[in-house]
Amino acid sequence: MSIIRFFHTADLHLDSPFKGMSALPKERLQELRHSTFAAFDRFIQYAVQELPDFIVIVGDIYDGEDRSLRAQAHFQNGMEQLYEKNIPVILSYGNHDHLNGKWTRFELPPNVHVLPKKTEQVTLQIRETAVHVYGFSYSDRHVKEPMINTYPVATNKDAIHIGMLHGSLMGNTTHDVYAPFAKEDLLAKQYDYWALGHIHMRQILNEEPPIVYSGNIQSRHRKERGVKGFYDVTIDNHHANLDFVPTSVIVYDELIVNCEGLVHANEILQACENTVQQFRDQFGAGVIELRLEHLESGAKTLFEDSTIEEWLELIREREEQKSPAIWIQSVHINWQDFQEYEPTVATEAVLHVIDNWDDMQWKETLKDLYQHPRGGRYLEPLSKAELEQISKQTKNLFKNYVSQKD
């Protein structure tokens, strides 16, 4: 049996609009809006250099069902480069770029096989080994049924079997739930590798055989932190080895600035600058949130006499001429460093109530924000982890308020 090498990528989201970043300078905003294309170019360049046996792209190539002309032209050019190197590509469309969208169509080169709306088997002959790839494209945006039921069980042990599935693990509500599956459902198919898409966080759900979300190739907003990329996979005698290959052009992250022992403004500014520079040296360009922690009580007046907006503006100015460019999105102060909360029966009772609110009670509390006629449509549904974070922040704010009143 031949050693098989392929690339697993998903969720390219070419031409993402990057909402909520209007405060960026025009030049930086242009770089951000081009970042999905630049990350895709890195992927193509790596493939042209490394020459894998084939590539699978598991859904959401485009950011919307209308598939912008610019995005399609860029993707088609990338596929042409792979065609020139005889690299086959098997792709599926997901909930963002489903088959029923309206767009000006491009003809992809013959090395590209587009999966149809019904689950299909594609067979590649890689040297003396047959590789069977299974998958489907979304016919509409909302595919709620468990499509895993349409995948056949692998029976030929002399072949390699790879499943492509753009969907959600049952019980995971961080993204909209489409084509849900349980891990046991995938294992029952007896494939050598499951290439998953839809969830933008890179994760391995199972190691033998691998069940893998490659994540997206470029972060699109502050919730998608860290370096993004794809997997370079080698299968030898049904055993898979995975290497992560980064493609991020701009990395989103939150950085902790240790302010312990610092009591002067210039010291804190220098600490911020040093922290950002360490990030720049490691990752290059980025969009960063700074969180100042371990602040000395003597530094409290620094933030009482100047607004956090002034601090943010000054930190941005100090980063302005540096390269690669890093945009400081926000600065956060841990006000608990300055306060000592002393519990009472009344305050503990309030915290107990907050602590025991369920998801529906939180959503009821936040409904006015989500039902706002202008702003509500720009807000994504809150995940369980985000609701827990809101609960934690609410309790901290309440403790700070009580401490200040005392």
C-alpha positions as CSV (number, residue, x, y, z in Angstrom):
1,M,0.0,0.0,0.0
2,S,1.4,3.4,-1.0
3,I,2.0,6.2,1.5
4,I,-0.7,8.9,0.8
5,R,-0.2,12.6,1.4
6,F,-3.0,15.1,1.3
7,F,-4.0,18.5,2.6
8,H,-7.1,19.1,4.7
9,T,-8.5,22.6,4.8
10,A,-11.9,24.2,5.3
11,D,-13.7,27.5,5.9
12,L,-11.7,29.7,3.7
13,H,-14.4,32.4,3.8
14,L,-12.8,34.3,1.0
15,D,-13.7,38.0,0.9
16,S,-15.1,38.1,4.5
17,P,-16.3,41.7,5.2
18,F,-14.7,41.9,8.7
19,K,-17.6,43.7,10.4
20,G,-17.0,45.8,13.5
21,M,-13.5,47.0,12.4
22,S,-14.5,50.4,11.1
23,A,-12.1,52.2,13.6
24,L,-9.1,50.9,11.8
25,P,-7.1,53.3,9.6
26,K,-8.0,52.9,5.9
27,E,-4.8,51.2,5.0
28,R,-5.0,48.7,7.8
29,L,-8.6,48.0,7.1
30,Q,-7.7,47.2,3.5
31,E,-5.0,44.8,4.7
32,L,-7.5,43.1,7.0
33,R,-10.1,42.7,4.2
34,H,-7.4,41.2,2.0
35,S,-6.2,38.8,4.6
36,T,-8.4,35.8,3.6
37,F,-7.0,36.1,0.1
38,A,-3.4,36.4,1.4
39,A,-3.9,33.3,3.7
40,F,-5.3,31.4,0.7
41,D,-2.3,32.4,-1.4
42,R,0.0,31.0,1.3
43,F,-1.9,27.7,1.2
44,I,-1.6,27.5,-2.6
45,Q,2.1,28.4,-2.5
46,Y,2.7,25.7,0.0
47,A,0.8,23.1,-2.1
48,V,2.7,24.1,-5.3
49,Q,6.0,23.7,-3.4
50,E,5.1,20.4,-1.6
51,L,3.0,18.7,-4.3
52,P,0.6,16.6,-2.2
53,D,-1.3,13.7,-3.8
54,F,-4.5,15.6,-3.5
55,I,-6.4,18.3,-1.5
56,V,-9.8,18.3,0.3
57,I,-11.6,21.6,1.0
58,V,-14.5,21.0,3.4
59,G,-17.1,23.8,2.8
60,D,-17.5,27.5,3.2
61,I,-15.0,28.5,0.5
62,Y,-16.8,31.7,0.1
63,D,-18.2,33.9,2.9
64,G,-21.7,34.3,1.4
65,E,-24.1,32.5,-0.9
66,D,-23.7,35.3,-3.5
67,R,-20.0,34.4,-3.9
68,S,-18.4,37.7,-4.9
69,L,-16.8,38.0,-8.3
70,R,-13.5,39.0,-6.7
71,A,-13.5,35.9,-4.5
72,Q,-14.4,33.5,-7.3
73,A,-11.7,34.9,-9.6
74,H,-9.1,34.5,-6.8
75,F,-10.1,31.0,-6.0
76,Q,-10.2,30.0,-9.7
77,N,-6.7,31.3,-10.1
78,G,-5.5,29.2,-7.2
79,M,-7.1,26.1,-8.7
80,E,-5.4,26.8,-12.0
81,Q,-2.0,26.9,-10.2
82,L,-2.8,23.5,-8.7
83,Y,-4.0,22.2,-12.1
84,E,-0.6,23.1,-13.6
85,K,1.0,20.9,-11.0
86,N,-1.5,18.0,-11.5
87,I,-2.8,18.2,-7.9
88,P,-6.4,17.0,-7.7
89,V,-8.9,18.9,-5.5
90,I,-12.1,17.6,-4.0
91,L,-14.3,20.3,-2.5
92,S,-17.7,20.7,-0.9
93,Y,-19.8,23.8,-0.4
94,G,-21.1,24.5,3.1
95,N,-23.9,26.5,4.7
96,H,-22.3,29.9,3.7
97,D,-21.8,29.1,0.0
98,H,-24.6,26.5,-0.6
99,L,-25.6,25.4,-4.1
100,N,-28.8,27.3,-4.2
101,G,-27.1,30.7,-3.9
102,K,-27.1,33.2,-6.8
103,W,-23.7,34.1,-8.3
104,T,-21.9,34.7,-11.6
105,R,-20.4,31.3,-12.3
106,F,-16.8,30.5,-13.0
107,E,-15.6,27.3,-14.6
108,L,-13.1,25.5,-12.4
109,P,-10.2,23.6,-14.1
110,P,-10.6,19.8,-14.6
111,N,-8.5,18.9,-11.5
112,V,-11.3,20.1,-9.3
113,H,-14.1,17.8,-8.4
114,V,-17.2,19.5,-6.8
115,L,-19.2,17.2,-4.5
116,P,-23.0,17.3,-5.3
117,K,-25.9,17.7,-2.8
118,K,-26.2,13.9,-2.4
119,T,-23.4,12.1,-0.7
120,E,-21.0,10.8,-3.3
121,Q,-17.9,8.6,-3.4
122,V,-14.9,9.9,-5.4
123,T,-12.1,7.5,-6.1
124,L,-8.5,8.5,-6.8
125,Q,-5.7,6.1,-7.8
126,I,-2.6,7.2,-6.0
127,R,0.2,5.0,-7.3
128,E,-0.9,1.4,-6.5
129,T,-3.5,2.5,-3.8
130,A,-7.1,3.4,-4.3
131,V,-8.3,6.3,-2.2
132,H,-12.1,6.7,-1.7
133,V,-13.3,10.1,-0.6
134,Y,-16.9,10.6,0.5
135,G,-18.9,13.8,1.0
136,F,-21.6,16.2,-0.1
137,S,-22.3,19.9,-0.7
138,Y,-25.1,21.8,1.0
139,S,-28.1,22.2,-1.3
140,D,-29.5,25.0,1.0
141,R,-28.1,27.1,3.9
142,H,-29.9,25.1,6.5
143,V,-29.1,21.4,6.5
144,K,-30.5,20.2,9.8
145,E,-30.7,16.5,9.3
146,P,-27.8,14.2,10.3
147,M,-26.2,13.6,6.8
148,I,-23.8,11.1,8.3
149,N,-26.6,8.5,7.8
150,T,-25.9,8.8,4.0
151,Y,-22.3,7.8,4.2
152,P,-21.5,4.2,3.4
153,V,-19.5,1.9,5.7
154,A,-15.9,1.2,4.4
155,T,-15.5,-2.5,3.5
156,N,-12.4,-2.6,1.3
157,K,-9.4,-2.7,3.7
158,D,-7.0,-2.5,0.7
159,A,-8.1,1.1,0.0
160,I,-7.9,4.3,2.0
161,H,-11.2,5.9,3.0
162,I,-11.6,9.6,3.8
163,G,-14.8,11.3,4.9
164,M,-15.5,15.0,4.3
165,L,-18.2,16.5,6.5
166,H,-19.1,20.2,7.0
167,G,-21.2,20.0,10.2
168,S,-21.5,20.1,13.9
169,L,-20.8,17.7,16.7
170,M,-24.1,17.1,18.5
171,G,-24.3,19.2,21.6
172,N,-21.8,21.8,20.4
173,T,-23.7,25.2,20.2
174,T,-20.7,27.5,19.5
175,H,-21.8,27.6,15.9
176,D,-25.2,27.1,14.3
177,V,-25.9,23.4,14.3
178,Y,-25.9,21.9,10.8
179,A,-25.5,18.3,9.6
180,P,-25.1,17.1,13.2
181,F,-23.2,14.0,14.1
182,A,-22.0,12.0,17.1
183,K,-18.4,10.8,17.2
184,E,-19.6,7.3,17.4
185,D,-21.4,7.7,14.1
186,L,-18.2,8.6,12.3
187,L,-16.2,5.8,13.9
188,A,-18.8,3.3,12.8
189,K,-18.0,4.1,9.2
190,Q,-14.5,2.7,9.6
191,Y,-12.7,5.4,7.6
192,D,-9.1,6.2,7.9
193,Y,-9.6,9.9,8.3
194,W,-12.5,12.3,8.8
195,A,-11.9,15.8,7.4
196,L,-14.4,18.2,9.1
197,G,-15.4,21.8,8.4
198,H,-17.7,24.4,9.9
199,I,-16.2,24.9,13.3
200,H,-13.4,27.5,13.1
201,M,-11.4,26.3,16.1
202,R,-8.8,23.7,15.2
203,Q,-9.4,20.5,17.1
204,I,-8.9,16.8,17.0
205,L,-12.0,15.0,18.2
206,N,-10.4,11.5,17.9
207,E,-6.8,10.3,17.2
208,E,-7.2,6.8,15.9
209,P,-8.6,7.2,13.3
210,P,-8.3,11.0,13.2
211,I,-11.5,13.0,13.3
212,V,-10.3,16.5,12.7
213,Y,-11.5,20.1,12.4
214,S,-8.8,22.0,10.6
215,G,-10.3,25.4,11.6
216,N,-10.3,28.3,9.2
217,I,-7.2,29.6,7.5
218,Q,-7.5,33.3,8.7
219,S,-9.3,34.7,11.7
220,R,-12.2,37.0,10.8
221,H,-13.0,38.6,14.2
222,R,-11.9,38.9,17.8
223,K,-13.5,35.6,18.9
224,E,-11.3,33.6,16.5
225,R,-8.0,34.0,18.4
226,G,-4.7,32.4,17.6
227,V,-2.8,31.2,14.6
228,K,-5.0,29.6,11.8
229,G,-4.0,27.2,9.1
230,F,-4.6,23.7,7.7
231,Y,-3.4,20.1,8.1
232,D,-0.7,18.3,6.0
233,V,-1.7,14.6,6.4
234,T,0.2,11.5,5.6
235,I,-1.4,8.0,5.8
236,D,0.9,5.0,5.9
237,N,-0.7,1.6,6.2
238,H,-4.0,3.1,7.6
239,H,-2.1,5.2,10.2
240,A,-2.3,9.0,9.8
241,N,0.3,11.6,10.8
242,L,-0.8,15.2,11.0
243,D,1.3,18.4,10.7
244,F,-0.3,21.7,11.2
245,V,0.7,24.4,8.7
246,P,0.0,28.0,9.7
247,T,-1.4,30.4,7.1
248,S,-2.6,33.4,9.2
249,V,-1.6,36.8,7.8
250,I,-3.1,38.7,10.7
251,V,-3.5,37.0,14.1
252,Y,-6.2,38.0,16.6
253,D,-5.4,37.6,20.3
254,E,-5.7,38.9,23.8
255,L,-2.4,39.8,25.5
256,I,-1.9,40.0,29.3
257,V,0.3,42.9,30.4
258,N,1.9,42.2,33.8
259,C,1.9,45.6,35.6
260,E,3.3,44.2,38.9
261,G,5.6,46.8,40.6
262,L,4.7,49.5,38.0
263,V,3.4,52.8,39.4
264,H,4.2,55.4,36.7
265,A,2.4,55.9,33.4
266,N,5.6,55.6,31.3
267,E,6.4,52.2,33.0
268,I,3.0,50.8,32.1
269,L,3.2,52.1,28.6
270,Q,6.6,50.5,28.2
271,A,5.2,47.2,29.5
272,C,2.4,47.4,26.9
273,E,5.0,48.1,24.2
274,N,7.2,45.2,25.3
275,T,4.3,42.8,25.4
276,V,3.1,43.8,21.9
277,Q,6.7,43.6,20.5
278,Q,7.0,40.0,21.8
279,F,3.9,39.1,20.0
280,R,5.1,40.9,16.8
281,D,8.4,39.0,16.9
282,Q,6.5,35.7,17.2
283,F,3.5,36.1,15.0
284,G,3.9,39.3,12.9
285,A,0.8,41.4,12.1
286,G,-2.1,41.3,14.5
287,V,-5.3,42.7,16.0
288,I,-4.8,42.7,19.7
289,E,-6.7,43.3,23.0
290,L,-4.5,44.3,25.9
291,R,-5.5,43.3,29.4
292,L,-3.6,45.1,32.2
293,E,-3.3,42.9,35.3
294,H,-1.6,42.9,38.7
295,L,-1.8,46.7,38.9
296,E,-0.4,48.2,42.1
297,S,-2.8,50.1,44.3
298,G,-0.6,53.2,43.8
299,A,-1.3,53.1,40.1
300,K,-5.1,53.7,40.5
301,T,-4.8,57.4,40.1
302,L,-3.2,56.9,36.6
303,F,-6.5,55.6,35.4
304,E,-8.7,58.0,37.4
305,D,-7.0,61.1,36.0
306,S,-7.0,59.8,32.4
307,T,-9.7,57.9,30.5
308,I,-9.1,54.4,29.1
309,E,-9.7,55.9,25.6
310,E,-6.7,58.3,26.1
311,W,-4.5,55.3,27.1
312,L,-5.7,53.4,24.1
313,E,-5.0,56.3,21.7
314,L,-1.5,56.8,23.2
315,I,-0.7,53.1,22.9
316,R,-1.9,53.1,19.3
317,E,0.3,56.1,18.5
318,R,3.4,54.3,19.8
319,E,2.7,51.3,17.5
320,E,1.8,53.4,14.5
321,Q,5.1,53.3,12.6
322,K,6.1,49.8,13.5
323,S,6.1,46.8,11.1
324,P,4.5,44.4,10.9
325,A,1.5,46.4,11.8
326,I,-0.4,45.6,15.0
327,W,-3.7,47.3,15.7
328,I,-4.6,47.6,19.4
329,Q,-8.4,47.0,19.4
330,S,-9.0,47.7,23.1
331,V,-7.4,48.1,26.5
332,H,-8.9,46.5,29.6
333,I,-8.2,47.2,33.3
334,N,-8.7,44.7,36.0
335,W,-10.3,47.0,38.5
336,Q,-10.4,44.3,41.1
337,D,-6.7,45.0,41.6
338,F,-7.7,48.2,43.2
339,Q,-10.7,47.0,45.3
340,E,-11.2,44.8,48.2
341,Y,-14.6,43.2,48.2
342,E,-16.0,42.4,51.7
343,P,-19.0,40.1,51.5
344,T,-22.2,40.6,53.4
345,V,-25.3,38.5,53.6
346,A,-27.1,40.9,51.1
347,T,-24.4,41.0,48.5
348,E,-23.7,37.2,48.7
349,A,-27.5,36.7,48.2
350,V,-27.3,38.8,45.0
351,L,-24.3,36.9,43.7
352,H,-26.0,33.6,44.5
353,V,-29.0,34.6,42.3
354,I,-26.7,35.6,39.4
355,D,-24.8,32.4,39.8
356,N,-27.9,30.3,39.4
357,W,-29.4,32.0,36.4
358,D,-29.8,29.5,33.5
359,D,-29.2,30.2,29.8
360,M,-32.9,31.2,29.3
361,Q,-32.8,33.8,32.1
362,W,-29.6,35.4,30.7
363,K,-31.2,35.5,27.2
364,E,-34.3,37.1,28.7
365,T,-32.1,39.7,30.4
366,L,-30.2,40.5,27.2
367,K,-33.3,40.4,24.9
368,D,-33.6,44.2,24.5
369,L,-30.0,44.3,23.1
370,Y,-30.7,41.5,20.6
371,Q,-34.0,42.9,19.6
372,H,-32.7,46.4,18.9
373,P,-33.9,47.3,15.3
374,R,-30.5,48.5,14.2
375,G,-27.8,46.8,16.3
376,G,-29.4,43.4,16.9
377,R,-28.8,42.0,13.4
378,Y,-25.1,42.4,13.8
379,L,-24.9,40.3,17.0
380,E,-24.1,36.6,16.8
381,P,-26.0,34.1,19.1
382,L,-24.3,33.7,22.4
383,S,-22.7,30.3,23.1
384,K,-22.8,28.7,26.6
385,A,-19.1,29.6,27.1
386,E,-19.9,33.3,26.3
387,L,-22.9,33.3,28.7
388,E,-20.7,31.9,31.5
389,Q,-18.2,34.7,30.7
390,I,-21.0,37.3,30.9
391,S,-22.0,35.9,34.3
392,K,-18.5,36.1,35.6
393,Q,-18.0,39.7,34.4
394,T,-21.4,40.7,35.9
395,K,-20.4,39.3,39.3
396,N,-17.0,41.2,39.1
397,L,-18.8,44.4,38.2
398,F,-21.2,44.0,41.1
399,K,-18.3,43.4,43.5
400,N,-16.5,46.4,42.2
401,Y,-19.6,48.6,42.6
402,V,-20.1,47.4,46.2
403,S,-16.4,48.0,47.0
404,Q,-16.5,51.5,45.5
405,K,-19.7,52.3,47.5
406,D,-18.0,51.2,50.7
